[in-house]
Amino acid sequence: MLLSDKYPFLTNYFEKGINNKLNNKGVPIAHSLLFWGSDLESQYTIAKEIARLLNCTGDHSDNCQCLNCKWIRENQHPAVLTITRMDNKPADDETKTVISIKQADMIKNSLMTSSEFYRVFIFCDKDDEGNIRGLNPQNFQEETANSMLKIIEEPNDRIMFIFLTVNKEDIISTIISRSQCFNISKTEKNDFRWDSITNIFTNYWGFKRENTFDIAQNLFEASKETAPKKILEDIQNYILSILKTNPGQIALIEDIKHVETAKKEIELGMSPQNVFENMCLKLIK
């Protein structure tokens, strides 16, 4: 499954934030991110994708073949480093069980010089087989974390820190407070379906405002074959499925409330076409 299919709201959010940061417009992506939850592999994939888009010198497509994109896919980029208890340690660092103070010092020293690249440091852990594991108080101890607070709080330009963990509480509060946090967790397959609106309303947050009434008309036409309330229930099921993999997104919670209001309006006998138009005006921004 493509990452954009698995976490569409999240990937769309980061793509827009990165574009804003690179073009100095709108709300940019934060310079320190904390991913938490059970889906550590996706956390790491998203972190690398953020690093790739920040450094891409090509067309920013999924299969871009510019040198930076190739390096990042092959884990060979000089400015995109995965920091674990085993990876990217100074030559004189003999620790094997923790991300060490020496590693933190190495990062701080590296930031004293300029770079042509966008530097991204991905903090996580790995098991003996190389599988991604989360940070915790044992492998990312408080002393090391505290030694990095100043560079996290006041970073130089073109620098990003990304922390991966299962439980957010395993990261000290001072890093949490300096980071934008996102839950990325595995979810069980559910029975929710939204067949009636699949080709009409999926990825609705990316629709253009000027197309609002056309989309509302498409929903109205679909409701002639099913039923207006069934269309609205399918929209709710779709939003709920997105929310389960992107929890904490206030906009999605508000959207569910708008759809629930539309269902009540249908039950009160309001014109389905007007109901769909009013709802779309609230959902399509």
C-alpha positions as CSV (number, residue, x, y, z in Angstrom):
1,M,0.0,0.0,0.0
2,L,1.3,3.5,-0.9
3,L,2.0,5.8,2.0
4,S,-0.4,8.4,0.5
5,D,-3.2,5.7,0.5
6,K,-2.4,4.6,4.1
7,Y,-2.1,8.1,5.6
8,P,-3.6,10.5,3.0
9,F,-4.3,13.4,5.4
10,L,-0.9,13.2,7.0
11,T,1.1,13.0,3.7
12,N,-1.0,15.8,2.2
13,Y,-0.2,17.9,5.3
14,F,3.5,17.4,5.1
15,E,3.6,18.0,1.3
16,K,1.9,21.4,1.8
17,G,4.1,22.3,4.8
18,I,7.3,21.4,2.9
19,N,6.2,23.4,-0.1
20,N,5.5,26.4,2.1
21,K,8.9,26.1,3.8
22,L,10.8,25.8,0.6
23,N,8.9,28.8,-0.9
24,N,8.7,30.9,2.2
25,K,4.9,31.1,2.1
26,G,2.0,29.9,4.2
27,V,2.4,27.8,7.3
28,P,5.7,25.8,7.0
29,I,6.4,22.3,8.4
30,A,7.9,22.5,11.9
31,H,11.7,22.1,12.4
32,S,11.2,19.4,15.1
33,L,8.7,16.5,14.6
34,L,7.8,13.7,16.9
35,F,6.0,10.6,15.5
36,W,4.5,8.2,18.0
37,G,2.5,5.0,17.7
38,S,2.8,1.4,16.7
39,D,3.5,1.8,13.0
40,L,7.2,2.5,13.3
41,E,8.1,1.4,9.7
42,S,5.7,4.0,8.4
43,Q,7.1,6.6,10.8
44,Y,10.5,6.0,9.3
45,T,9.3,6.0,5.8
46,I,7.5,9.3,6.3
47,A,10.6,10.8,7.9
48,K,12.8,9.8,4.9
49,E,10.2,11.1,2.5
50,I,10.2,14.5,4.3
51,A,14.0,14.5,4.0
52,R,13.8,13.6,0.3
53,L,11.3,16.3,-0.5
54,L,13.3,18.9,1.4
55,N,16.5,18.0,-0.6
56,C,15.0,17.2,-4.0
57,T,16.5,19.1,-6.9
58,G,14.2,17.4,-9.4
59,D,10.5,17.5,-10.0
60,H,9.6,16.3,-6.4
61,S,7.7,13.3,-7.9
62,D,7.6,9.9,-6.1
63,N,10.1,8.4,-8.6
64,C,12.4,11.5,-9.0
65,Q,15.9,10.4,-10.0
66,C,17.9,13.4,-8.9
67,L,21.1,12.7,-7.0
68,N,19.7,13.7,-3.7
69,C,16.6,11.5,-4.0
70,K,18.8,8.5,-5.0
71,W,21.1,9.1,-2.1
72,I,18.3,9.3,0.4
73,R,16.6,6.1,-0.9
74,E,19.9,4.3,-0.6
75,N,20.6,5.7,2.9
76,Q,23.7,7.4,1.6
77,H,22.9,11.1,1.8
78,P,25.6,13.0,3.8
79,A,23.1,15.4,5.3
80,V,20.3,12.9,6.1
81,L,21.3,10.8,9.1
82,T,19.5,8.1,11.0
83,I,20.7,8.4,14.6
84,T,20.4,5.2,16.6
85,R,22.4,3.5,19.4
86,M,24.3,1.7,16.6
87,D,24.3,4.1,13.7
88,N,26.3,7.3,13.1
89,K,28.6,7.2,16.1
90,P,31.9,9.0,16.4
91,A,35.0,6.8,16.0
92,D,35.8,7.1,19.7
93,D,32.2,6.2,20.8
94,E,32.2,2.7,22.2
95,T,28.6,2.8,23.5
96,K,26.3,0.1,22.1
97,T,23.1,0.4,24.1
98,V,22.3,4.2,24.0
99,I,22.3,7.2,21.8
100,S,25.2,8.9,23.5
101,I,26.3,12.3,24.5
102,K,29.1,12.0,22.0
103,Q,26.6,11.5,19.2
104,A,24.7,14.6,20.4
105,D,28.0,16.6,20.4
106,M,28.9,15.3,16.9
107,I,25.6,16.7,15.6
108,K,26.1,20.0,17.4
109,N,29.6,20.3,16.0
110,S,28.4,19.5,12.5
111,L,25.8,22.3,12.6
112,M,28.6,24.9,13.2
113,T,29.4,24.7,9.5
114,S,27.1,25.6,6.6
115,S,25.8,23.0,4.2
116,E,24.3,23.1,0.7
117,F,21.8,20.5,1.8
118,Y,18.8,20.5,4.1
119,R,20.0,18.5,7.1
120,V,17.6,16.0,8.6
121,F,18.4,13.9,11.7
122,I,16.1,11.0,12.3
123,F,16.3,9.6,15.9
124,C,15.1,6.1,16.5
125,D,16.3,2.6,17.4
126,K,17.0,-0.6,15.5
127,D,17.0,-4.2,16.6
128,D,19.8,-6.7,15.7
129,E,18.1,-7.4,12.3
130,G,18.0,-3.7,11.4
131,N,14.2,-3.3,12.0
132,I,13.1,0.1,13.2
133,R,12.3,0.4,16.9
134,G,11.2,3.3,18.9
135,L,13.0,5.6,21.3
136,N,12.6,5.0,25.0
137,P,14.2,6.2,28.3
138,Q,16.8,3.4,28.0
139,N,18.1,4.0,24.5
140,F,17.6,7.8,24.5
141,Q,18.4,8.9,28.0
142,E,17.5,12.2,29.6
143,E,21.1,13.4,29.8
144,T,21.5,13.1,26.0
145,A,18.1,14.5,25.2
146,N,18.7,17.5,27.4
147,S,22.1,18.2,25.8
148,M,20.3,18.8,22.5
149,L,17.5,21.1,23.7
150,K,19.2,24.3,22.7
151,I,19.8,23.3,19.0
152,I,16.3,21.9,18.8
153,E,14.8,25.1,20.2
154,E,17.0,27.5,18.2
155,P,18.1,25.6,15.1
156,N,20.1,27.1,12.3
157,D,18.4,27.4,8.9
158,R,17.6,24.3,6.9
159,I,17.7,21.8,9.8
160,M,15.1,19.3,10.9
161,F,14.9,16.9,13.8
162,I,12.5,13.9,13.7
163,F,12.0,11.6,16.7
164,L,10.3,8.2,16.4
165,T,8.7,6.3,19.3
166,V,5.9,4.0,20.2
167,N,4.8,5.8,23.4
168,K,5.0,9.6,23.4
169,E,5.6,9.4,27.2
170,D,8.9,7.7,26.5
171,I,10.3,11.0,25.3
172,I,11.2,13.7,27.8
173,S,8.6,16.5,28.0
174,T,11.1,19.2,27.1
175,I,11.5,17.7,23.6
176,I,7.8,17.1,23.3
177,S,7.1,20.7,24.0
178,R,9.5,21.8,21.3
179,S,8.1,19.4,18.6
180,Q,5.0,19.0,16.6
181,C,3.6,15.6,17.4
182,F,1.7,13.1,15.2
183,N,0.3,9.7,16.0
184,I,1.1,7.0,13.4
185,S,-0.3,3.7,14.5
186,K,-1.3,0.5,12.8
187,T,-5.0,-0.1,12.6
188,E,-7.1,-3.1,12.2
189,K,-9.1,-3.4,9.0
190,N,-12.7,-2.4,9.6
191,D,-15.9,-3.0,7.8
192,F,-16.7,0.6,7.0
193,R,-17.5,1.1,3.3
194,W,-18.0,4.2,1.2
195,D,-18.6,2.7,-2.2
196,S,-21.2,5.3,-3.2
197,I,-18.8,8.2,-2.9
198,T,-15.5,6.6,-3.9
199,N,-15.2,8.4,-7.2
200,I,-16.9,11.6,-6.0
201,F,-15.6,12.6,-2.6
202,T,-12.4,10.8,-1.7
203,N,-9.5,13.2,-0.8
204,Y,-12.1,16.0,-0.6
205,W,-9.7,18.2,1.4
206,G,-7.7,18.8,-1.8
207,F,-10.7,19.9,-3.8
208,K,-10.8,23.5,-5.1
209,R,-13.3,25.8,-3.6
210,E,-14.7,26.9,-7.0
211,N,-15.7,23.3,-7.7
212,T,-17.9,23.0,-4.6
213,F,-21.3,23.2,-6.3
214,D,-20.3,20.8,-9.0
215,I,-19.2,18.2,-6.3
216,A,-22.5,18.8,-4.4
217,Q,-24.4,18.2,-7.7
218,N,-22.5,14.9,-8.2
219,L,-23.4,13.8,-4.7
220,F,-27.0,14.7,-5.3
221,E,-27.1,12.7,-8.6
222,A,-25.6,9.7,-6.8
223,S,-28.3,10.0,-4.1
224,K,-31.0,9.4,-6.7
225,E,-29.7,5.8,-7.1
226,T,-29.0,5.2,-3.5
227,A,-30.5,7.5,-0.9
228,P,-29.3,10.9,0.4
229,K,-28.8,9.5,3.9
230,K,-26.8,6.6,2.6
231,I,-24.5,9.0,0.7
232,L,-23.9,10.9,3.9
233,E,-23.3,7.7,5.9
234,D,-20.7,6.7,3.3
235,I,-19.0,10.1,3.6
236,Q,-18.9,9.7,7.4
237,N,-17.4,6.2,7.1
238,Y,-14.8,7.5,4.8
239,I,-13.8,10.3,7.1
240,L,-13.8,7.9,10.1
241,S,-11.4,5.6,8.2
242,I,-9.0,8.5,7.6
243,L,-9.3,9.6,11.2
244,K,-8.4,6.2,12.5
245,T,-5.0,6.5,10.8
246,N,-4.6,10.2,11.4
247,P,-6.0,10.7,14.9
248,G,-5.9,14.1,16.6
249,Q,-6.8,16.0,13.4
250,I,-9.4,18.5,14.6
251,A,-10.4,19.4,11.1
252,L,-11.6,15.8,10.4
253,I,-13.6,15.7,13.7
254,E,-15.3,18.9,12.8
255,D,-16.1,17.6,9.3
256,I,-17.8,14.5,10.8
257,K,-20.0,16.9,12.8
258,H,-20.9,18.8,9.6
259,V,-21.9,15.5,7.9
260,E,-24.0,14.6,11.0
261,T,-25.8,17.9,10.8
262,A,-26.5,17.2,7.1
263,K,-28.0,13.8,8.1
264,K,-30.4,15.5,10.5
265,E,-31.4,18.0,7.9
266,I,-32.3,15.2,5.5
267,E,-34.4,13.6,8.3
268,L,-36.2,16.9,8.8
269,G,-37.2,16.8,5.1
270,M,-34.9,19.5,3.7
271,S,-34.1,19.5,0.0
272,P,-31.2,17.0,-0.5
273,Q,-29.6,19.2,-3.1
274,N,-29.5,22.2,-0.7
275,V,-28.2,19.9,2.1
276,F,-25.4,18.6,-0.1
277,E,-24.5,22.2,-1.1
278,N,-24.5,23.5,2.5
279,M,-22.4,20.6,3.6
280,C,-19.8,20.9,0.8
281,L,-19.4,24.6,1.5
282,K,-18.3,23.6,5.0
283,L,-16.1,20.7,4.0
284,I,-14.4,22.1,0.9
285,K,-12.1,25.0,1.9
